[in-house]
Amino acid sequence: MTALKDLLDLRFGDAAFAIPDALADNDALRTIAGRGVVRRFKPEPLAPGVLETLTAVALSSPSKSDLQQRDILIVEDAGIRSRINDLLKDQDWIAGCPHILVFLGNNRRQRQVHHWRGHAFANDHLDAFFNASVDAAIALSAFVVAAEAAGLGCCPISVIRNHAEEVSGLLGLPDHVFPVAGLGVGIPAGAHFVSARLPLGLTVHRDRYTEATEDAVSGYDKRRNTIFPYRAQRNIARFGMAETYGWSEEKARHYAVPERADFGAYVRRRGFNLE
Ligand SMILES: Cc1cc2nc3c(=O)[nH]c(=O)nc-3n(C[C@H](O)[C@H](O)[C@H](O)COP(=O)(O)O)c2cc1C
């Protein structure tokens, strides 16, 4: 197994600190540091009990104030699955994914508890949506870490929210329950790669926030291209062919086009007050 130091050097390029011996040999840390998204899977389903075990482990993750405002929905019904494949057909890997899960924010149970215990819910504002979203994201992350530690591959699916209304109908989601992300899971069909991240000098702050500079981000673009350059440029028809193309150009092009602009309206229709 690659040393933790080598994995972090590859990932960040500026991990210039000494890793204590007690951490350097920790297999769990090496697995997380060397992880990568998987979008190609062997066709066979996971053995019975695997998803259930990983789900239980994922739901052992922290939850804001122990409110437990997140759930996991395992898609098993072939009709529902085929409808989801159809909705998400722009992402060609999804149909070949043996299992799809949906991580849900759930502020409904909290409201039910208020009703059952006879206390008014006095927190009908943005925080109700935010806390449930964060709890669901934490459970998603814990599931990915657990699955990858078990040798499986995963890819989160935010595009499921491009069809939030249809998906909610399909999965029978009531008010105050909403999809945060889907997750494809299975046995990887090949090796993953370690994708370079922004330097720690930009993303770890000490005492006070330090502003990112264009030079530092351009340096990351260059370093990343030496490891795994983009195979194609995004939306050449609109943006043209750039001479140098890196992460920052890719991300700026990505979000120069509106995505899910109707999500706020969907969340309000689910009963949330976002003020
Ligand atoms: C919340 C979330 C949503 C994501 N949604 C999608 C998606 O809809 N489609 C996809 O192909 N990848 C999706 N991804 C995977 C990311 O593109 C991937 O994690 C990122 O490129 C970094 O790669 P790495 O995980 O290998 O480091 C998502 C990841 C996260 C955390």
The ligand as an ORCA input file, in Angstrom:
! r2SCAN-3c Opt
* xyz 0 1
  C     -22.506     15.766     -3.149
  C     -21.834     15.195     -4.384
  C     -22.548     15.102     -5.556
  C     -21.956     14.546     -6.705
  N     -22.711     14.402     -7.829
  C     -22.188     13.787     -8.907
  C     -23.008     13.542    -10.054
  O     -24.179     13.910    -10.111
  N     -22.434     12.891    -11.104
  C     -21.132     12.461    -11.079
  O     -20.688     11.851    -12.053
  N     -20.331     12.685     -9.998
  C     -20.825     13.327     -8.920
  N     -20.051     13.520     -7.805
  C     -18.671     13.023     -7.778
  C     -17.652     14.145     -7.908
  O     -17.631     14.601     -9.245
  C     -16.272     13.664     -7.461
  O     -16.313     13.326     -6.101
  C     -15.237     14.763     -7.708
  O     -14.998     14.896     -9.090
  C     -13.930     14.510     -7.021
  O     -13.417     13.261     -7.418
  P     -12.932     12.215     -6.324
  O     -14.103     11.885     -5.451
  O     -12.427     11.047     -7.110
  O     -11.843     12.876     -5.551
  C     -20.595     14.112     -6.665
  C     -19.883     14.228     -5.463
  C     -20.481     14.759     -4.349
  C     -19.683     14.853     -3.061
*
